[in-house]
Amino acid sequence: MSTQKFYQTVKQLFPKKPNEEIAKLISNTLINLRSITEIPPLISQLNPQVIHLVLSNPSVPTQSCLSFFKFLQKDQSLTHQRPNLEAHIALVLRLLESRKFAEAKNILHVIAAADGLRKPFSEIASLVGENHVEHKVIGKMLDMLFRVYVDNIRFEEAREVFEYMRNGGFELDDRSCMVYLLAMKRRKRYDSLFEFFEKMVEYDVKITVYTMTMVIDGLCKVGEVNKARNLMDEMISKGVKPNEYTYNTLLDAYVKKSDFVAVKEILRTMKKDGVDLDVTSYTLLIDGYSNLGNIEDVERLFRKIKEKGIEPDVHLYTSMISGYCKLGDAKKAFLVFDEMVERGLVPNAHTYGALINSLCKAGQMQAAEVLLNEMQSKGIDVNRVIFNTMMDGYCKQGNMDEVWRLQRVMEGKGHEADVYVYNIIATGLCKLDRHDEAKTWLFSMVDRGVAPNEIAYTTLIDIYCKEGNFVEAKRALREMESKGVKPNTATYNAVIDGYGKKGLMKEAYKLRNLMESKGLKPDVYTYTSLVHGECISGKVDDALKLFNEMPIEGLAPNVVTYTAIISGLSKEGRSDEAFRLYDEMIEAGLTPDATAYSALVGSLHS
């Protein structure tokens, strides 16, 4: 017999009864039943009110209510007899009274997510109030609903629950509030995170060191470091004591800002509060001082770690190695690397990356290859940054065969060439005056769906300018801006330099004015291009005016600038002025090149 015919038969045998009577019969059956499958045919007369009466009947065991509820949800033939929102809430409250928290939370997730049950929180609050349960149980349900709303990314409703609980005198659980703060942090909604925290403080929700530290970290991430520090001081006055993680969060932020006055203040506060520096604290400080080039403080900190008996980890060793590499002391970097390995610590990709970068900068590509092979033999994946570093090293040596080889290896490992790879290779080809290949390579980037950045556009514009093709250079500049990529000083310098070398000084100055109107300040390369251009045009006095303007603008002429002005003066036979500038260049600690020497010699014969 089909389900439809079954229910038609049931309706004939069991005429429709009042809701209360049907609910009572089902409740009595549930109290005495061993299995939910024994529910009588009266189930065909179910409706939402009957279901609610059954689920809220205190005589029916909670587990039986839950089984009945699941049966109604599961049976596909009972589409019109499914539990409504009121029934869901009644069962949740029963489950919470019986301390069946996991089952209660599962049903609340259905309320928050199911299309047919999603209602405004005000309606849910009204239905909750109709159930005669203890204030404490309602508070527990609201607290759980708050978490469920957060889990389902329904933050507005979560805030409504928060306000409702506060106004209704319900206890706000600090752990639930932490769930909300974590969700805001994961989504980088730091304004909402801080706003909610202020509400927590206002409503006297318990503030723990973990909550405080999370908010401090959020403020630091948006650059509000001083605000984060003030927050910590305020919480200390309220009895919340910072821990190592709190202080390290502030240390990290101040180190990144290179504010070492504030760093020392934090260290003094830590000492005063009896909070010892841990391995993370020392790692942050070593990173900071090595970025400053302060090798003495780096080594002092490393000695102090050993004196205190703190066991350095791979991150601290990597910071030391990276620090020495940044300072150009590869020998000490490798000594620290050897010490780390002797301690049984396994170097990671960052450790090898720092050493490889140092070797590439020194032009020691063979040694870099040895390290690359070593890390691969240890099962450490070569990341994109290391491949880029190696390719850049080979480009600087003009060894494009090795660059192409590494690119193939990199793509074989699943790393598609990104914009940085395209820029590195294009720059390498340009250094070899292989401009046509560089252009073809940059065009292929777009064909492969990689969006050019300001460096890629600048390289292309520079090639066009070197070719004297200013029409294409200006077209590329317009395209760059239309794609939302902002030209930087280097971009404008490329065109200014091109104009200068062609003696097109009117266009060069016009472009400099445009650059300044966009908030970009001319740098030493801008002035050098203009000085060179004026000298090529035979206007050495105008070049001297530009040259003398540089110190006023806080710019120090470089070797190329001096060489350009010395060459210009030499061609005019103004040897005394040329030699004076040559002496000035030496006093500035700059080393003249062959071009400067030949210009000076030429000035003596003019």
ZAMARGU-4260 file (C-alpha; in steps of 0.2 Angstrom, whole numbers, plus 5000, padded with zeros to 4 digits):
<rodrens>
0) 5000/5000/5000 | 5007/5017/4996 | 5010/5030/5009 | 4995/5041/5002 | 4983/5027/5003
5) 4989/5022/5020 | 4985/5040/5027 | 4968/5040/5018 | 4964/5024/5027 | 4970/5031/5044
10) 4959/5046/5042 | 4944/5035/5040 | 4948/5024/5055 | 4954/5039/5066 | 4943/5054/5064
15) 4951/5071/5067 | 4953/5075/5086 | 4957/5091/5095 | 4975/5096/5095 | 4977/5094/5114
20) 4969/5076/5113 | 4981/5071/5099 | 4996/5078/5108 | 4991/5069/5124 | 4989/5053/5115
25) 5006/5055/5106 | 5015/5060/5122 | 5008/5045/5131 | 5014/5034/5117 | 5031/5042/5118
30) 5032/5040/5137 | 5029/5021/5135 | 5037/5017/5118 | 5054/5008/5116 | 5055/5013/5098
35) 5050/5028/5088 | 5043/5017/5074 | 5029/5012/5086 | 5021/5029/5085 | 5002/5026/5081
40) 4994/5031/5065 | 4988/5047/5074 | 5003/5055/5067 | 4994/5058/5051 | 4984/5072/5061
45) 5000/5081/5066 | 5001/5100/5064 | 5014/5112/5071 | 5003/5116/5086 | 5002/5097/5091
50) 5021/5095/5088 | 5024/5110/5100 | 5013/5103/5113 | 5022/5086/5112 | 5039/5093/5113
55) 5035/5105/5127 | 5027/5092/5138 | 5038/5090/5153 | 5032/5072/5156 | 5039/5066/5139
60) 5058/5061/5142 | 5069/5073/5133 | 5077/5059/5123 | 5060/5053/5117 | 5056/5071/5112
65) 5073/5072/5102 | 5069/5055/5094 | 5052/5061/5089 | 5059/5077/5082 | 5072/5068/5071
70) 5059/5056/5065 | 5048/5071/5059 | 5063/5079/5050 | 5069/5063/5042 | 5052/5056/5035
75) 5050/5063/5018 | 5031/5059/5018 | 5028/5071/5032 | 5032/5087/5022 | 5017/5097/5029
80) 5020/5090/5047 | 5038/5096/5049 | 5042/5105/5066 | 5041/5124/5064 | 5052/5137/5073
85) 5041/5137/5089 | 5044/5118/5090 | 5063/5120/5087 | 5065/5132/5101 | 5054/5122/5113
90) 5065/5107/5110 | 5082/5117/5111 | 5076/5123/5129 | 5072/5105/5134 | 5089/5099/5128
95) 5098/5113/5138 | 5088/5109/5153 | 5094/5091/5151 | 5112/5098/5148 | 5112/5090/5131
100) 5122/5105/5124 | 5129/5097/5108 | 5111/5092/5102 | 5104/5109/5106 | 5118/5118/5096
105) 5114/5107/5081 | 5096/5112/5081 | 5101/5131/5083 | 5112/5129/5068 | 5096/5123/5058
110) 5087/5138/5065 | 5101/5150/5059 | 5103/5142/5042 | 5087/5134/5035 | 5078/5145/5023
115) 5061/5140/5030 | 5066/5144/5048 | 5076/5160/5046 | 5067/5173/5056 | 5072/5190/5063
120) 5079/5188/5081 | 5065/5198/5088 | 5053/5185/5083 | 5064/5171/5091 | 5066/5181/5107
125) 5047/5183/5108 | 5045/5164/5106 | 5058/5160/5119 | 5049/5171/5131 | 5033/5160/5129
130) 5041/5145/5136 | 5041/5143/5155 | 5059/5139/5159 | 5071/5146/5171 | 5080/5163/5167
135) 5097/5154/5167 | 5091/5141/5154 | 5085/5156/5142 | 5102/5164/5145 | 5111/5148/5140
140) 5101/5147/5124 | 5104/5165/5120 | 5123/5163/5123 | 5123/5148/5112 | 5113/5157/5098
145) 5125/5171/5098 | 5139/5159/5094 | 5129/5150/5081 | 5125/5167/5072 | 5144/5171/5072
150) 5147/5153/5065 | 5134/5156/5051 | 5142/5174/5047 | 5126/5182/5053 | 5135/5196/5063
155) 5121/5209/5064 | 5109/5196/5072 | 5124/5191/5084 | 5125/5209/5089 | 5106/5210/5092
160) 5107/5195/5104 | 5122/5203/5113 | 5111/5219/5116 | 5096/5209/5121 | 5106/5199/5134
165) 5113/5214/5141 | 5096/5223/5142 | 5088/5208/5149 | 5100/5205/5163 | 5108/5189/5156
170) 5126/5185/5159 | 5137/5188/5144 | 5150/5174/5143 | 5167/5181/5139 | 5172/5165/5129
175) 5157/5168/5117 | 5162/5186/5115 | 5180/5179/5110 | 5172/5169/5096 | 5165/5185/5089
180) 5181/5194/5090 | 5190/5180/5082 | 5178/5180/5068 | 5181/5199/5065 | 5200/5196/5066
185) 5199/5182/5053 | 5190/5194/5041 | 5201/5208/5045 | 5187/5219/5051 | 5197/5227/5064
190) 5185/5242/5066 | 5171/5230/5071 | 5183/5220/5082 | 5188/5236/5092 | 5170/5243/5093
195) 5163/5226/5100 | 5177/5226/5113 | 5173/5243/5119 | 5155/5237/5121 | 5162/5222/5131
200) 5171/5234/5143 | 5155/5245/5144 | 5144/5231/5149 | 5157/5224/5161 | 5160/5208/5152
205) 5175/5199/5159 | 5190/5204/5150 | 5204/5191/5149 | 5222/5194/5144 | 5218/5184/5128
210) 5204/5195/5123 | 5214/5211/5127 | 5229/5204/5117 | 5218/5200/5102 | 5212/5217/5101
215) 5229/5225/5103 | 5235/5214/5089 | 5221/5220/5078 | 5225/5238/5082 | 5243/5235/5078
220) 5239/5227/5061 | 5230/5243/5056 | 5245/5254/5062 | 5236/5260/5078 | 5251/5255/5089
225) 5249/5270/5101 | 5231/5266/5103 | 5235/5248/5106 | 5248/5253/5120 | 5235/5265/5128
230) 5222/5251/5128 | 5235/5239/5137 | 5238/5253/5150 | 5219/5255/5152 | 5216/5236/5155
235) 5231/5235/5167 | 5222/5249/5178 | 5207/5237/5177 | 5217/5222/5184 | 5220/5213/5167
240) 5239/5208/5167 | 5248/5207/5150 | 5258/5191/5146 | 5273/5188/5135 | 5262/5187/5120
245) 5254/5204/5123 | 5271/5212/5125 | 5278/5203/5110 | 5263/5209/5099 | 5268/5227/5104
250) 5286/5224/5102 | 5283/5217/5084 | 5273/5232/5079 | 5286/5245/5086 | 5300/5235/5078
255) 5292/5236/5061 | 5290/5255/5063 | 5308/5256/5068 | 5302/5265/5084 | 5316/5259/5096
260) 5312/5272/5109 | 5295/5264/5111 | 5304/5246/5110 | 5315/5251/5125 | 5300/5258/5134
265) 5291/5241/5132 | 5306/5232/5138 | 5307/5242/5153 | 5289/5239/5157 | 5291/5220/5155
270) 5306/5221/5167 | 5295/5231/5179 | 5281/5219/5178 | 5292/5204/5180 | 5289/5197/5162
275) 5304/5189/5155 | 5309/5190/5137 | 5306/5173/5128 | 5313/5166/5112 | 5300/5176/5102
280) 5304/5192/5110 | 5323/5190/5106 | 5319/5185/5088 | 5309/5201/5085 | 5323/5211/5093
285) 5336/5203/5082 | 5326/5206/5067 | 5324/5224/5071 | 5342/5228/5075 | 5348/5218/5060
290) 5337/5229/5049 | 5345/5244/5057 | 5362/5237/5053 | 5366/5237/5071 | 5377/5221/5072
295) 5383/5225/5090 | 5365/5224/5097 | 5361/5209/5087 | 5377/5200/5094 | 5373/5206/5112
300) 5356/5199/5111 | 5362/5182/5105 | 5374/5181/5119 | 5361/5186/5132 | 5350/5172/5125
305) 5364/5159/5129 | 5368/5167/5146 | 5350/5165/5151 | 5349/5147/5146 | 5335/5150/5133
310) 5335/5137/5120 | 5336/5145/5103 | 5324/5138/5090 | 5325/5138/5071 | 5316/5154/5070
315) 5329/5163/5081 | 5343/5156/5072 | 5335/5160/5055 | 5334/5178/5061 | 5352/5179/5066
320) 5357/5171/5049 | 5346/5184/5040 | 5353/5198/5050 | 5371/5194/5046 | 5366/5191/5027
325) 5358/5209/5027 | 5374/5216/5034 | 5384/5208/5021 | 5393/5196/5033 | 5391/5179/5025
330) 5405/5171/5035 | 5396/5174/5051 | 5379/5169/5044 | 5387/5152/5039 | 5395/5150/5056
335) 5378/5152/5064 | 5370/5140/5052 | 5383/5127/5056 | 5379/5130/5075 | 5361/5127/5072
340) 5363/5111/5062 | 5375/5105/5076 | 5361/5108/5089 | 5350/5096/5079 | 5339/5110/5072
345) 5333/5107/5054 | 5334/5123/5043 | 5318/5128/5034 | 5315/5137/5018 | 5318/5154/5026
350) 5335/5149/5033 | 5341/5143/5016 | 5332/5158/5007 | 5342/5170/5017 | 5359/5162/5013
355) 5355/5159/4995 | 5350/5178/4994 | 5366/5183/5002 | 5377/5172/4990 | 5367/5178/4974
360) 5370/5196/4979 | 5388/5192/4981 | 5388/5184/4963 | 5392/5167/4970 | 5380/5157/4960
365) 5389/5141/4961 | 5388/5141/4980 | 5370/5146/4979 | 5367/5131/4968 | 5375/5119/4981
370) 5363/5126/4994 | 5348/5124/4983 | 5352/5106/4979 | 5356/5103/4998 | 5339/5109/5003
375) 5330/5099/4990 | 5340/5083/4995 | 5333/5086/5013 | 5315/5087/5006 | 5313/5106/5009
380) 5302/5113/4995 | 5310/5127/4985 | 5298/5141/4986 | 5294/5154/4973 | 5305/5168/4982
385) 5320/5157/4981 | 5318/5153/4963 | 5316/5172/4960 | 5332/5176/4970 | 5342/5163/4960
390) 5335/5169/4943 | 5339/5187/4948 | 5357/5182/4953 | 5360/5174/4936 | 5352/5189/4927
395) 5364/5201/4935 | 5378/5190/4928 | 5370/5190/4911 | 5368/5171/4911 | 5351/5170/4903
400) 5353/5151/4899 | 5353/5147/4918 | 5338/5159/4920 | 5328/5149/4907 | 5333/5133/4915
405) 5327/5138/4932 | 5311/5145/4925 | 5307/5128/4918 | 5312/5119/4934 | 5301/5131/4944
410) 5286/5128/4932 | 5289/5109/4933 | 5286/5111/4952 | 5270/5119/4950 | 5275/5137/4952
415) 5269/5147/4937 | 5279/5162/4932 | 5271/5177/4941 | 5274/5196/4938 | 5290/5196/4948
420) 5298/5182/4937 | 5293/5192/4921 | 5300/5208/4928 | 5317/5199/4933 | 5319/5191/4916
425) 5314/5207/4907 | 5326/5217/4917 | 5340/5204/4914 | 5337/5205/4895 | 5337/5224/4895
430) 5354/5224/4904 | 5361/5214/4889 | 5353/5226/4877 | 5341/5212/4871 | 5326/5224/4870
435) 5316/5215/4857 | 5316/5199/4867 | 5312/5209/4883 | 5297/5217/4875 | 5291/5200/4868
440) 5293/5192/4885 | 5283/5206/4893 | 5269/5204/4880 | 5268/5186/4883 | 5265/5189/4902
445) 5248/5197/4897 | 5244/5183/4885 | 5246/5171/4900 | 5234/5181/4911 | 5247/5189/4922
450) 5243/5207/4926 | 5258/5219/4924 | 5263/5229/4939 | 5272/5246/4939 | 5289/5238/4937
455) 5283/5229/4921 | 5276/5244/4914 | 5291/5255/4919 | 5303/5242/4910 | 5292/5242/4894
460) 5291/5261/4894 | 5310/5262/4897 | 5313/5251/4882 | 5302/5262/4871 | 5311/5278/4877
465) 5329/5270/4874 | 5322/5266/4856 | 5316/5284/4854 | 5298/5278/4852 | 5290/5291/4863
470) 5273/5288/4855 | 5272/5270/4861 | 5280/5275/4878 | 5266/5288/4881 | 5253/5275/4875
475) 5260/5262/4888 | 5259/5276/4901 | 5241/5280/4897 | 5237/5261/4897 | 5245/5259/4914
480) 5235/5272/4922 | 5219/5266/4914 | 5222/5249/4921 | 5223/5256/4939 | 5242/5254/4940
485) 5249/5271/4946 | 5266/5276/4938 | 5279/5279/4951 | 5295/5291/4951 | 5305/5278/4941
490) 5291/5277/4928 | 5292/5296/4925 | 5311/5295/4926 | 5312/5283/4912 | 5303/5295/4900
495) 5312/5310/4907 | 5329/5302/4904 | 5323/5297/4886 | 5318/5315/4882 | 5334/5322/4889
500) 5345/5310/4879 | 5336/5316/4863 | 5338/5335/4869 | 5319/5336/4871 | 5320/5347/4886
505) 5304/5356/4885 | 5295/5339/4885 | 5306/5333/4900 | 5302/5348/4911 | 5283/5346/4906
510) 5283/5328/4912 | 5293/5333/4928 | 5279/5346/4932 | 5266/5332/4929 | 5274/5320/4940
515) 5275/5333/4954 | 5257/5338/4952 | 5253/5319/4956 | 5262/5321/4972 | 5278/5312/4967
520) 5294/5321/4971 | 5309/5321/4959 | 5324/5311/4965 | 5342/5310/4961 | 5339/5301/4945
525) 5326/5314/4939 | 5339/5328/4942 | 5353/5317/4934 | 5342/5315/4918 | 5339/5333/4917
530) 5357/5338/4920 | 5363/5326/4907 | 5349/5332/4895 | 5354/5351/4897 | 5373/5346/4895
535) 5368/5337/4879 | 5359/5352/4873 | 5374/5363/4876 | 5366/5372/4890 | 5379/5369/4904
540) 5374/5384/4915 | 5356/5377/4916 | 5363/5360/4920 | 5373/5369/4934 | 5358/5377/4941
545) 5349/5360/4942 | 5365/5353/4950 | 5366/5366/4963 | 5347/5364/4967 | 5349/5346/4972
550) 5357/5349/4990 | 5343/5362/4993 | 5330/5348/4989 | 5340/5336/5001 | 5347/5326/4987
555) 5365/5321/4985 | 5372/5320/4967 | 5379/5302/4963 | 5393/5297/4952 | 5382/5298/4936
560) 5377/5316/4940 | 5395/5322/4943 | 5401/5313/4928 | 5387/5321/4917 | 5391/5339/4923
565) 5410/5336/4922 | 5408/5330/4904 | 5397/5345/4900 | 5409/5358/4907 | 5424/5349/4899
570) 5416/5350/4882 | 5414/5369/4885 | 5433/5370/4889 | 5429/5375/4907 | 5442/5364/4915
575) 5444/5373/4931 | 5426/5371/4936 | 5426/5353/4930 | 5442/5349/4941 | 5433/5358/4956
580) 5418/5346/4954 | 5430/5331/4952 | 5438/5336/4969 | 5421/5338/4977 | 5416/5321/4970
585) 5431/5313/4978 | 5428/5322/4995 | 5410/5315/4994 | 5417/5298/4994 | 5412/5294/4977
590) 5423/5284/4965 | 5425/5292/4947 | 5423/5280/4933 | 5433/5280/4916 | 5420/5292/4908
595) 5424/5306/4921 | 5443/5303/4918 | 5442/5305/4900 | 5431/5320/4901 | 5444/5329/4912
600) 5458/5324/4900 | 5448/5331/4886 | 5445/5347/4895 | 5464/5351/4895 | 5464/5350/4876
605) 5449/5361/4873
</rodrens>
